[in-house]
Amino acid sequence: MIDKTVASVEEAVAGVHDGATVMIGGFGRAGQPVELIDALIAQGAKDLTVVNNNAGNGDVGLAALLAKRRVRKIVCSFPRQVDSWVFDGLYRDGEIELELVPQGNLAERIRAAGAGIGAFFSPTAVGTELAEGKESRVIDGRTYLLEYPIKADFALISALKADRWGNLTFRKTARNFGPIMATAATTTIAQVDEIVPLGSLDPETVVTPGIFVNRVVALGDRAWARDGEFVGGVDIEGRPLDAVTTADDTTEEQAR
């Protein structure tokens, strides 16, 4: 019987080894598998290469992993923003290596790894410092750069629902890089709100087939959700915003 579910986030990240390349889903905080990242911090793996769209927000999730000095190199498209102070400090002090990849190229390099594509040509970054050292070719009168796939030992992603075979559905833009990262890693680990019985997921809504997923752990509703519906956000420290508190108060009053 195929059953890819595990009982805890600790069990989910077991085996992530020192020096591993780890893809982490998310676009900023949207779709970031914060609980899996926290478990990875507790697990202790170090000298990691992390592939993510960003370089951490505030002091939680990916930023917390960086702050623990567990990451040797980060591959991302948007490392600096108003709340990227952890990365900023590490980079200025020479404590972390950065490979800057334009966002479209980042997505396509990850997708190429999952699709078994050896390399591809892209016009992005032609004439910039990012083109230095790369093979170029003129195709139909336009210059392109040769880009290679990005693959990983592990992918940590966040989804909405799964079944025990590992089929995944996502919630709106929280999908972002999750599906392509799942195809590009040797071991894909997904945290979900809910694990449902086989046959419960409409096949038309399954974005990531279970063949690409190795471990699934259920966490229950997030702080900002009730039964899969958005009720309020969190601040950069992960604390629920007023909308969540208001929803809780309303629920309590209705219960009375």
Secondary structure, DSSP 8 states (H G I E B T S, - for coil): ----B-S-HHHHTTT--TT-EEEE--BTTBT--HHHHHHHHHHT--SEEEE-SBS-BTTBTHHHHHHTT-EEEEEESB---TT-HHHHHHHHTT-SEEEE--HHHHHHHHHHHHHT---EEE-TTTTSGGGTT--EEEETTEEEEEE----EEEEEEEEEEE-TT--EE--GGG-TTHHHHHHHEEEEEEEEEEE--TT-S-GGG--B-GGG--EEEE--S-TTEETTEE---B-TTS-B-HHHHHHHHHHHHHH-
